[in-house]
Amino acid sequence: MRAVPFDDVFALLTAAQFSPGDLARLREWIAGIAHPAECIALIEQAARGRPCPRCGCPRAHRCGLASGLQRFRCLGCGRSYNALTGTPLARLRKKEHWLAYLQCVLESRTVREAARVVGVHRTTSFRWRHRFVTGAMRDRPVILSAIVEADETYRLESQKGSRNMTRKPRKRGGVATKRGISGELDCLLVARDRTGQTLDFHTGRGQVTVAQLEKCLKPVLPADVLLISDSALSYRHFAKQAGITHEAVNAESGVHARGAIHIQNVNAWHSRFKGWLVRFRGVASRYLINYSGWQRVLDARRLTMPAHLLCAAVQPG
């Protein structure tokens, strides 16, 4: 059979009209033919010039290869390391499938869908999800600016996948036994400025406290910031202690905005997050911050390609 030149195939593809299903199949096929050396090259490029992850010494010499990666021996502590040592991706295998899997992360595929597309077991897919997302979600702003909206959203505590539950199991879609905000609910605090920069914090269960706001928000708010929140007293006390300007919106009274004073941006982020989370059919409490970080990365639209996610994930913690 005569081989068809690539230019002819490319011309046919650019002229064709694809349905969403056709595009998905084409994307899966392209992701599956990534060259194994491409992932290795991206990892070593992102880690070039990195000091020893154990002692911080910048001097090292080459010390052989292992799993396709160059190893180095530190001239300070004598320990050996590679580009993944000290990162969330250390000791993971099958690097030839990583870029294809990261495309599944960008498309928010479920564990089983990603496993089918990439050709790995579902337990491997689950492990990779939380390693890659944990690495990529560290791409977050250091400080927020100008006008910052802060609000919490609450989800029913979940021990999904736990072998040692601390309570009786609930049926799928269970509800809290207590009314209002109680210790049965996980609190996710989100702060977002008007430029779209977003930070998320899992503060535990129950209502957010002044101490938790002090720990989470004070390091990321400049002195001249305007903090806008709902009418919860904890924000008022926090702002007074921190010496920052604070405005409250009392939505319960029917007033949702006073000109530029509103929390609609952060509430819209909450809404997108909850709608996006439905596809995963329940999230364990211990992984809630991973999923909010995943959504934050997707929402920021800074890491839009598998290579971007990989370079972010291999940065040291």
SERO-4910 file (N, C-alpha, C, O; in steps of 0.05 Angstrom, whole numbers):
BEGIN
 pado doro    nc1    nc2    nc3   cac1   cac2   cac3    cc1    cc2    cc3    oc1    oc2    oc3
  Met    A     17    -24      0      0      0      0     18     25      0     36     27     16
  Arg    A     12     44    -18     28     68    -20     23     87      3      0     92     10
  Ala    A     44     96     15     41    115     38     32    142     28     41    152      7
  Val    A     14    154     42      3    181     35     21    202     47     25    202     71
  Pro    A     30    222     31     47    243     43     32    258     65      7    262     63
  Phe    A     47    267     85     34    281    107     20    307     98     -1    314    108
  Asp    A     32    321     79     20    346     69     -8    342     58    -26    358     61
  Asp    A    -11    319     44    -38    313     33    -58    307     55    -81    316     54
  Val    A    -49    292     76    -67    286     98    -74    311    113    -97    315    120
  Phe    A    -55    329    117    -60    354    131    -79    372    116    -96    385    128
  Ala    A    -77    372     89    -95    388     73   -123    378     75   -142    393     76
  Leu    A   -126    351     75   -153    340     78   -165    346    106   -189    352    108
  Leu    A   -149    345    126   -159    351    153   -167    380    156   -188    385    168
  Thr    A   -152    399    145   -159    427    148   -184    434    132   -198    453    138
  Ala    A   -190    418    111   -213    424     94   -239    410    105   -261    417     96
  Ala    A   -235    391    122   -258    375    132   -274    391    154   -262    407    168
  Gln    A   -300    384    156   -317    395    177   -321    373    198   -333    352    192
  Phe    A   -311    378    222   -312    357    243   -335    363    263   -340    386    270
  Ser    A   -348    341    271   -367    343    293   -351    343    320   -328    335    320
  Pro    A   -364    350    342   -350    349    368   -340    321    374   -318    318    385
  Gly    A   -355    300    367   -345    273    371   -320    266    355   -302    253    364
  Asp    A   -320    276    329   -297    271    312   -272    285    323   -251    274    323
  Leu    A   -276    310    332   -254    325    344   -242    311    368   -218    310    372
  Ala    A   -260    300    385   -251    286    409   -235    261    401   -214    256    413
  Arg    A   -244    246    381   -229    222    372   -202    230    360   -182    216    365
  Leu    A   -202    251    345   -177    260    333   -157    269    354   -133    264    353
  Arg    A   -167    283    375   -150    293    396   -138    269    412   -115    270    419
  Glu    A   -155    249    417   -145    225    431   -123    211    416   -103    202    427
  Trp    A   -127    209    389   -107    196    373    -81    211    372    -60    199    374
  Ile    A    -82    237    369    -58    253    369    -43    251    395    -19    249    396
  Ala    A    -59    253    417    -46    251    444    -33    224    448    -13    222    462
  Gly    A    -44    203    436    -33    177    440     -8    171    424      6    151    430
  Ile    A      0    188    405     24    183    389     47    202    397     66    205    381
  Ala    A     45    214    420     67    231    430     93    214    433     91    191    442
  His    A    115    225    425    140    210    427    149    209    456    148    229    470
  Pro    A    158    185    465    166    183    493    187    203    502    188    212    524
  Ala    A    205    209    483    227    228    490    218    256    495    232    272    507
  Glu    A    194    263    485    184    290    487    179    297    516    186    319    525
  Cys    A    167    279    531    162    283    560    187    286    575    190    304    592
  Ile    A    207    269    570    233    270    584    246    297    579    257    309    597
  Ala    A    246    307    554    258    332    547    245    355    561    259    374    571
  Leu    A    218    355    563    204    377    577    211    377    607    215    398    619
  Ile    A    213    353    619    219    351    648    247    362    653    251    378    671
  Glu    A    267    354    637    294    363    642    298    392    635    314    406    648
  Gln    A    283    402    616    285    431    610    274    447    632    285    468    640
  Ala    A    251    438    644    239    453    666    256    453    691    255    471    708
  Ala    A    273    432    695    289    429    719    318    438    715    334    435    733
  Arg    A    324    449    692    352    456    686    362    478    705    349    498    710
  Gly    A    386    473    716    398    492    735    387    491    763    395    508    779
  Arg    A    370    471    769    359    469    796    380    459    816    394    440    809
  Pro    A    382    471    839    401    461    859    392    434    871    371    425    865
  Cys    A    409    423    888    403    398    901    377    401    917    375    420    933
  Pro    A    357    383    914    332    386    929    335    380    959    316    386    974
  Arg    A    358    369    967    361    362    995    376    383   1011    368    391   1033
  Cys    A    398    393   1000    415    413   1015    416    440   1001    426    459   1013
  Gly    A    407    442    976    407    468    963    433    475    950    436    497    939
  Cys    A    452    457    950    478    463    937    475    464    907    463    447    895
  Pro    A    486    485    894    482    488    865    502    471    849    500    470    824
  Arg    A    522    459    862    543    444    848    537    414    848    532    402    869
  Ala    A    538    402    824    533    374    821    546    364    796    552    380    778
  His    A    550    338    794    561    326    769    542    304    760    527    293    776
  Arg    A    544    297    734    527    276    723    534    249    735    558    243    741
  Cys    A    513    233    739    517    207    752    500    186    740    485    172    753
  Gly    A    502    183    713    487    161    699    458    169    693    449    191    698
  Leu    A    444    149    682    416    152    675    399    131    689    409    109    695
  Ala    A    374    138    695    356    120    707    328    127    699    320    151    701
  Ser    A    312    108    688    285    113    678    284    135    658    264    149    656
  Gly    A    305    137    642    306    157    620    315    184    629    319    202    612
  Leu    A    318    189    655    326    215    665    355    216    674    365    196    684
  Gln    A    368    238    668    395    242    678    396    245    708    380    260    720
  Arg    A    414    230    721    418    232    750    442    249    755    461    250    739
  Phe    A    441    263    778    463    280    786    472    272    815    455    262    830
  Arg    A    497    277    821    507    273    848    515    300    859    533    313    848
  Cys    A    503    307    882    509    333    894    537    333    906    545    314    919
  Leu    A    552    354    901    579    357    912    579    368    941    600    369    953
  Gly    A    555    375    950    553    384    978    547    362    997    562    357   1017
  Cys    A    525    347    992    516    326   1011    522    298   1001    520    279   1015
  Gly    A    530    296    975    537    270    964    514    253    956    518    231    946
  Arg    A    489    263    958    465    248    951    460    251    921    467    271    909
  Ser    A    448    231    909    441    233    881    411    240    877    395    235    895
  Tyr    A    405    251    855    377    260    849    374    263    819    393    264    804
  Asn    A    348    266    811    342    272    783    323    296    782    317    309    803
  Ala    A    312    301    759    295    325    755    269    323    770    256    344    775
  Leu    A    260    299    778    234    295    792    237    292    822    217    292    836
  Thr    A    261    290    832    265    287    861    254    311    876    260    334    869
  Gly    A    238    306    896    226    328    911    202    341    899    192    361    909
  Thr    A    191    329    877    167    339    864    144    319    868    150    296    875
  Pro    A    119    327    863     97    308    866     98    285    846     85    265    849
  Leu    A    115    287    825    116    266    805    139    246    809    143    229    793
  Ala    A    153    249    832    175    230    837    165    202    838    144    196    851
  Arg    A    180    183    826    175    154    826    151    146    810    143    122    811
  Leu    A    138    163    795    117    155    777    129    143    752    150    151    743
  Arg    A    115    123    741    126    110    717    109    116    692     91    133    693
  Lys    A    116    103    670    102    106    645    101    134    635     80    145    628
  Lys    A    124    147    634    125    175    626    116    180    598    108    202    591
  Glu    A    117    159    582    108    162    554     78    168    552     68    177    531
  His    A     63    163    574     34    169    574     27    195    588      3    202    589
  Trp    A     46    208    599     39    231    616     26    254    601      6    265    610
  Leu    A     37    261    578     25    283    563     -3    277    554    -21    294    554
  Ala    A     -8    252    546    -36    244    539    -54    246    563    -77    255    560
  Tyr    A    -44    238    586    -61    240    610    -66    269    618    -88    276    627
  Leu    A    -46    286    615    -50    314    621    -71    327    603    -84    346    611
  Gln    A    -73    318    579    -95    328    561   -122    320    573   -141    335    571
  Cys    A   -123    296    585   -148    288    598   -154    306    623   -177    312    628
  Val    A   -133    314    637   -136    333    659   -148    359    649   -166    371    662
  Leu    A   -137    369    627   -147    394    616   -176    392    607   -191    411    608
  Glu    A   -185    368    599   -212    363    590   -230    355    613   -254    349    608
  Ser    A   -220    353    638   -235    346    662   -248    319    659   -272    316    666
  Arg    A   -234    300    648   -245    273    645   -245    258    672   -229    264    690
  Thr    A   -263    239    675   -264    223    700   -241    204    700   -226    201    681
  Val    A   -237    191    723   -215    172    727   -217    150    706   -197    143    693
  Arg    A   -241    138    703   -244    115    684   -241    124    655   -229    110    639
  Glu    A   -252    147    648   -249    157    621   -220    162    614   -210    154    593
  Ala    A   -205    175    632   -177    180    627   -161    154    625   -143    152    608
  Ala    A   -167    135    642   -154    109    641   -158     95    614   -140     83    602
  Arg    A   -183     97    603   -189     85    578   -174     99    555   -163     86    537
  Val    A   -174    125    555   -161    140    534   -131    136    533   -120    132    512
  Val    A   -119    136    557    -89    134    558    -80    105    556    -58    100    547
  Gly    A    -97     86    566    -88     59    565    -74     50    591    -55     34    589
  Val    A    -83     60    614    -71     52    640    -94     42    657   -118     45    651
  His    A    -87     30    680   -107     20    699   -120     43    713   -108     65    715
  Arg    A   -145     39    723   -159     61    736   -146     70    762   -147     94    769
  Thr    A   -132     52    776   -118     60    800    -94     78    793    -88     97    808
  Thr    A    -81     71    771    -59     89    761    -70    116    754    -58    137    760
  Ser    A    -93    116    740   -106    141    732   -112    158    757   -108    183    756
  Phe    A   -123    146    778   -130    161    802   -104    172    815   -104    195    824
  Arg    A    -83    156    817    -58    165    829    -46    188    813    -38    208    824
  Trp    A    -46    185    787    -36    207    770    -52    232    773    -41    254    774
  Arg    A    -78    230    774    -95    254    777    -85    271    800    -81    295    797
  His    A    -82    259    824    -76    275    847    -47    283    849    -40    302    862
  Arg    A    -29    269    835     -2    278    834      1    302    815     13    322    822
  Phe    A    -10    299    791     -8    321    771    -23    346    780    -13    368    778
  Val    A    -47    342    791    -62    366    800    -49    379    823    -48    404    825
  Thr    A    -38    363    842    -24    375    865      0    392    856      5    413    867
  Gly    A     14    383    835     36    399    825     27    424    810     38    445    814
  Ala    A      7    420    793     -1    443    776    -15    465    792    -13    488    786
  Met    A    -30    457    814    -45    477    829    -27    496    845    -37    515    856
  Arg    A     -1    490    846     17    508    860     22    533    843     35    552    852
  Asp    A     13    533    818     14    557    802     -8    575    810    -30    575    799
  Arg    A     -3    592    831    -24    609    842    -11    636    849     13    638    854
  Pro    A    -28    657    849    -17    683    855     -6    685    883    -16    672    902
  Val    A     15    701    886     27    705    913     11    724    930      9    721    954
  Ile    A      0    745    916    -15    765    931    -38    775    913    -35    776    889
  Leu    A    -60    782    926    -83    794    911    -81    825    913    -65    835    929
  Ser    A    -97    838    897    -93    868    896   -120    882    894   -141    871    887
  Ala    A   -118    908    902   -140    927    899   -166    918    914   -166    919    938
  Ile    A   -186    909    899   -211    901    911   -212    870    911   -210    857    890
  Val    A   -216    859    934   -216    830    937   -242    821    949   -251    831    970
  Glu    A   -255    802    936   -280    790    947   -273    764    960   -258    748    949
  Ala    A   -285    759    983   -280    733    997   -306    722   1007   -323    737   1017
  Asp    A   -309    696   1003   -334    683   1013   -328    653   1014   -309    643   1002
  Glu    A   -344    639   1030   -341    610   1033   -364    596   1018   -385    607   1014
  Thr    A   -358    571   1011   -378    553   1002   -375    527   1017   -353    520   1025
  Tyr    A   -397    513   1022   -397    490   1040   -407    465   1025   -425    467   1009
  Arg    A   -393    443   1031   -401    417   1020   -403    397   1042   -388    398   1061
  Leu    A   -421    378   1039   -425    358   1059   -399    341   1062   -388    332   1042
  Glu    A   -390    338   1086   -366    322   1091   -368    294   1079   -390    282   1081
  Ser    A   -347    284   1067   -347    258   1054   -322    242   1061   -300    253   1061
  Gln    A   -327    217   1067   -305    199   1072   -303    177   1051   -297    154   1056
  Lys    A   -310    186   1026   -310    168   1003   -283    154   1000   -262    167   1000
  Gly    A   -283    128    998   -258    113    994   -243    106   1020   -223     92   1019
  Ser    A   -253    116   1043   -239    111   1068   -245     83   1078   -267     73   1077
  Arg    A   -224     70   1089   -228     43   1100   -233     44   1131   -240     24   1143
  Asn    A   -229     67   1142   -233     70   1171   -250     95   1176   -241    116   1184
  Met    A   -276     92   1172   -295    114   1174   -299    121   1204   -299    103   1221
  Thr    A   -303    146   1209   -308    155   1237   -338    159   1243   -345    169   1264
  Arg    A   -355    151   1224   -384    153   1228   -397    131   1212   -384    117   1197
  Lys    A   -423    128   1216   -438    108   1200   -440    117   1171   -442    141   1166
  Pro    A   -438     99   1152   -440    107   1124   -467    118   1117   -487    109   1128
  Arg    A   -467    137   1098   -492    148   1088   -498    136   1061   -480    126   1047
  Lys    A   -524    137   1054   -531    129   1026   -522    151   1007   -518    174   1015
  Arg    A   -518    144    982   -509    163    962   -529    187    961   -553    183    961
  Gly    A   -518    211    962   -535    234    961   -546    241    989   -568    253    990
  Gly    A   -533    233   1010   -542    238   1037   -543    267   1044   -531    284   1029
  Val    A   -555    274   1066   -558    302   1074   -548    304   1103   -546    284   1117
  Ala    A   -542    328   1112   -533    333   1139   -556    328   1158   -579    332   1152
  Thr    A   -549    319   1182   -569    314   1203   -576    340   1218   -597    341   1231
  Lys    A   -559    360   1216   -564    386   1230   -570    408   1210   -560    407   1187
  Arg    A   -586    426   1218   -592    449   1200   -570    470   1201   -555    472   1221
  Gly    A   -569    485   1180   -549    507   1179   -521    497   1175   -516    474   1167
  Ile    A   -502    514   1182   -473    508   1178   -463    495   1204   -462    507   1225
  Ser    A   -457    469   1202   -448    454   1225   -422    440   1219   -410    444   1198
  Gly    A   -413    424   1238   -388    409   1235   -390    386   1215   -370    373   1210
  Glu    A   -413    382   1203   -416    362   1182   -409    373   1154   -409    358   1135
  Leu    A   -403    398   1152   -398    411   1127   -369    420   1124   -358    431   1143
  Asp    A   -357    415   1101   -330    424   1095   -332    453   1085   -349    460   1069
  Cys    A   -314    470   1095   -313    498   1087   -291    503   1067   -268    496   1072
  Leu    A   -298    514   1044   -278    522   1024   -279    552   1021   -299    563   1012
  Leu    A   -258    565   1030   -256    594   1029   -243    603   1003   -222    592    996
  Val    A   -255    621    989   -245    631    963   -242    661    964   -261    675    971
  Ala    A   -219    671    956   -214    700    954   -207    706    925   -190    692    913
  Arg    A   -219    727    914   -216    732    885   -216    763    881   -234    776    891
  Asp    A   -196    773    867   -195    802    862   -208    808    835   -216    789    821
  Arg    A   -211    833    829   -226    841    805   -210    836    779   -221    839    757
  Thr    A   -185    828    781   -170    821    757   -173    791    751   -162    782    730
  Gly    A   -187    776    768   -191    748    763   -172    730    778   -175    705    776
  Gln    A   -153    741    792   -134    723    808   -150    711    831   -164    725    845
  Thr    A   -146    685    835   -162    671    855   -145    654    873   -125    642    863
  Leu    A   -152    653    898   -139    635    917   -160    619    932   -182    630    938
  Asp    A   -154    594    938   -173    577    951   -160    564    976   -136    559    976
  Phe    A   -176    559    997   -166    548   1022   -187    530   1033   -210    537   1036
  His    A   -179    505   1041   -197    487   1055   -192    492   1085   -171    483   1095
  Thr    A   -211    505   1098   -206    512   1126   -216    492   1146   -214    496   1170
  Gly    A   -226    469   1137   -236    449   1155   -267    447   1154   -279    452   1133
  Arg    A   -279    441   1177   -308    438   1178   -320    460   1196   -308    470   1214
  Gly    A   -345    466   1189   -359    487   1204   -353    515   1193   -338    518   1174
  Gln    A   -364    535   1206   -361    563   1198   -332    571   1200   -317    562   1217
  Val    A   -324    589   1182   -297    599   1182   -293    618   1206   -311    633   1213
  Thr    A   -270    617   1218   -264    632   1243   -245    655   1237   -232    656   1215
  Val    A   -242    673   1256   -224    695   1253   -195    685   1250   -179    695   1234
  Ala    A   -188    665   1266   -161    654   1265   -155    641   1238   -133    644   1228
  Gln    A   -175    628   1226   -170    617   1200   -168    638   1178   -151    636   1160
  Leu    A   -183    660   1180   -180    682   1162   -153    695   1165   -141    703   1145
  Glu    A   -144    697   1190   -118    709   1195    -96    692   1181    -77    703   1169
  Lys    A    -98    666   1184    -78    648   1172    -79    648   1142    -58    648   1129
  Cys    A   -103    648   1130   -105    645   1101   -103    671   1086    -89    673   1066
  Leu    A   -117    692   1095   -119    716   1080    -98    737   1086    -90    752   1068
  Lys    A    -90    739   1111    -71    761   1117    -46    761   1100    -37    782   1092
  Pro    A    -33    738   1095     -8    738   1079    -12    746   1050      7    753   1037
  Val    A    -37    745   1040    -41    750   1011    -56    776   1006    -62    783    983
  Leu    A    -61    792   1027    -75    817   1024    -56    840   1030    -45    841   1052
  Pro    A    -53    859   1012    -36    883   1018    -50    901   1037    -74    899   1041
  Ala    A    -35    920   1048    -47    938   1068    -68    957   1057    -86    965   1071
  Asp    A    -66    963   1031    -85    982   1019   -109    969   1005   -122    981    989
  Val    A   -114    943   1011   -135    928    997   -162    936   1008   -165    944   1031
  Leu    A   -182    932    992   -210    935   1000   -222    907   1000   -225    894    979
  Leu    A   -228    896   1024   -239    869   1027   -269    871   1028   -281    886   1044
  Ile    A   -283    856   1011   -312    855   1010   -321    826   1016   -310    807   1005
  Ser    A   -340    824   1034   -349    798   1043   -379    800   1048   -392    821   1044
  Asp    A   -391    777   1058   -418    778   1067   -418    790   1095   -398    800   1105
  Ser    A   -440    788   1109   -443    801   1135   -434    784   1158   -440    791   1181
  Ala    A   -419    763   1153   -409    746   1175   -390    762   1193   -373    777   1183
  Leu    A   -394    760   1219   -378    775   1238   -348    769   1237   -332    786   1244
  Ser    A   -341    745   1229   -313    737   1229   -297    755   1210   -274    761   1216
  Tyr    A   -308    763   1188   -294    780   1169   -290    808   1181   -269    820   1178
  Arg    A   -310    818   1195   -308    844   1207   -286    845   1228   -270    863   1229
  His    A   -285    824   1245   -265    823   1266   -237    819   1254   -218    831   1263
  Phe    A   -235    803   1233   -209    798   1220   -199    824   1208   -176    831   1212
  Ala    A   -216    839   1193   -208    864   1181   -199    884   1201   -179    899   1197
  Lys    A   -212    885   1224   -205    904   1245   -178    897   1256   -161    915   1261
  Gln    A   -173    871   1261   -147    863   1272   -124    867   1252   -102    875   1260
  Ala    A   -130    862   1226   -109    865   1206   -105    893   1197    -85    899   1184
  Gly    A   -123    911   1204   -121    940   1196   -126    945   1167   -113    962   1155
  Ile    A   -144    930   1155   -151    934   1127   -179    944   1124   -196    940   1142
  Thr    A   -185    957   1102   -212    967   1097   -231    945   1089   -224    927   1074
  His    A   -255    945   1101   -274    923   1097   -301    934   1091   -310    953   1104
  Glu    A   -315    922   1072   -343    928   1067   -359    902   1066   -349    881   1056
  Ala    A   -382    902   1078   -399    878   1079   -424    882   1062   -435    904   1061
  Val    A   -433    860   1050   -458    860   1035   -477    841   1049   -471    817   1053
  Asn    A   -499    852   1057   -519    836   1072   -540    825   1052   -561    837   1048
  Ala    A   -533    802   1040   -551    790   1020   -578    781   1032   -598    780   1018
  Glu    A   -578    774   1058   -602    764   1071   -624    786   1072   -647    780   1073
  Ser    A   -615    811   1072   -635    833   1072   -644    840   1044   -661    858   1041
  Gly    A   -634    826   1024   -643    832    996   -625    850    981   -630    856    958
  Val    A   -604    861    994   -585    879    981   -561    863    972   -544    856    989
  His    A   -558    858    947   -536    841    936   -513    858    926   -491    848    922
  Ala    A   -517    884    921   -496    901    910   -502    930    917   -525    939    917
  Arg    A   -480    945    923   -482    974    926   -460    985    907   -438    991    916
  Gly    A   -468    989    882   -448    998    862   -427    976    858   -433    954    851
  Ala    A   -402    983    864   -380    965    860   -376    946    885   -359    929    884
  Ile    A   -392    951    905   -390    934    929   -408    910    926   -432    912    930
  His    A   -397    887    919   -412    862    916   -392    839    917   -368    843    915
  Ile    A   -403    815    919   -386    791    919   -395    772    897   -394    748    900
  Gln    A   -404    784    875   -416    768    854   -394    752    838   -400    730    828
  Asn    A   -370    763    837   -348    749    823   -341    723    837   -338    702    825
  Val    A   -338    725    863   -330    701    878   -353    681    879   -349    657    879
  Asn    A   -378    691    881   -401    673    881   -404    659    854   -413    636    852
  Ala    A   -397    673    832   -398    661    806   -377    638    804   -382    618    791
  Trp    A   -354    643    816   -333    622    817   -344    597    832   -340    575    823
  His    A   -357    602    855   -369    580    870   -389    564    852   -388    540    852
  Ser    A   -405    578    837   -425    565    821   -412    548    799   -420    526    794
  Arg    A   -391    559    786   -377    544    765   -364    519    777   -364    498    765
  Phe    A   -352    522    801   -339    500    814   -359    477    821   -353    454    815
  Lys    A   -381    484    832   -401    464    839   -412    450    814   -416    426    815
  Gly    A   -418    465    793   -428    453    769   -407    435    756   -414    414    745
  Trp    A   -381    443    757   -360    426    746   -355    401    762   -348    380    751
  Leu    A   -360    403    788   -354    380    806   -375    357    803   -369    335    811
  Val    A   -398    363    792   -419    343    790   -410    318    774   -418    296    781
  Arg    A   -393    322    754   -385    300    736   -369    278    751   -368    256    742
  Phe    A   -358    285    774   -341    266    789   -357    250    809   -345    232    822
  Arg    A   -382    255    812   -400    239    828   -391    235    857   -389    213    868
  Gly    A   -384    258    869   -375    257    897   -345    259    900   -330    246    886
  Val    A   -337    276    919   -308    281    924   -303    277    953   -317    289    970
  Ala    A   -282    262    960   -275    258    988   -265    284   1000   -252    300    986
  Ser    A   -270    289   1025   -262    314   1038   -232    318   1036   -223    341   1033
  Arg    A   -217    297   1039   -188    300   1039   -177    309   1012   -154    318   1010
  Tyr    A   -193    306    991   -184    314    964   -198    340    955   -194    349    932
  Leu    A   -214    352    972   -230    376    963   -212    398    953   -218    411    933
  Ile    A   -190    403    967   -172    425    959   -158    419    933   -152    437    918
  Asn    A   -154    393    927   -143    386    901   -162    393    878   -153    403    857
  Tyr    A   -188    387    882   -207    393    861   -211    423    858   -214    433    836
  Ser    A   -212    438    880   -215    467    877   -190    479    864   -193    498    848
  Gly    A   -166    468    870   -142    477    856   -143    471    827   -134    486    810
  Trp    A   -153    447    820   -156    439    792   -174    458    777   -167    467    756
  Gln    A   -197    464    789   -216    483    776   -203    511    774   -208    525    755
  Arg    A   -188    519    795   -175    545    794   -155    547    771   -154    568    758
  Val    A   -140    526    767   -121    525    745   -135    527    718   -127    542    700
  Leu    A   -157    512    715   -172    512    690   -185    540    685   -185    550    663
  Asp    A   -196    551    707   -210    577    705   -190    600    698   -198    618    685
  Ala    A   -166    598    708   -146    619    703   -137    619    674   -129    640    664
  Arg    A   -138    596    660   -131    594    632   -102    603    627    -96    615    606
  Arg    A    -85    598    646    -56    603    642    -42    578    632    -24    580    615
  Leu    A    -49    555    643    -37    530    635    -57    516    617    -74    501    626
  Thr    A    -54    520    591    -74    511    572    -65    487    555    -80    478    539
  Met    A    -40    478    559    -30    456    543    -18    435    562     -9    442    584
  Pro    A    -17    409    554     -5    389    571     24    396    579     32    391    602
  Ala    A     39    408    561     67    416    568     68    436    590     85    436    607
  His    A     49    455    590     47    475    611     42    462    638     55    469    658
  Leu    A     23    444    639     17    430    664     41    414    674     46    413    697
  Leu    A     54    401    655     77    384    663     99    401    675    111    394    695
  Cys    A    105    424    662    127    441    672    120    453    700    137    456    717
  Ala    A     94    459    704     85    469    730     87    447    751     93    452    774
  Ala    A     80    422    744     79    400    763    107    391    772    110    381    794
  Val    A    128    395    756    154    386    763    170    407    778    194    403    785
  Gln    A    158    430    784    172    450    801    172    440    830    152    428    839
  Pro    A    194    444    844    195    435    872    176    449    890    169    472    884
  Gly    A    167    436    911    148    449    929    160    470    946    147    482    963
***
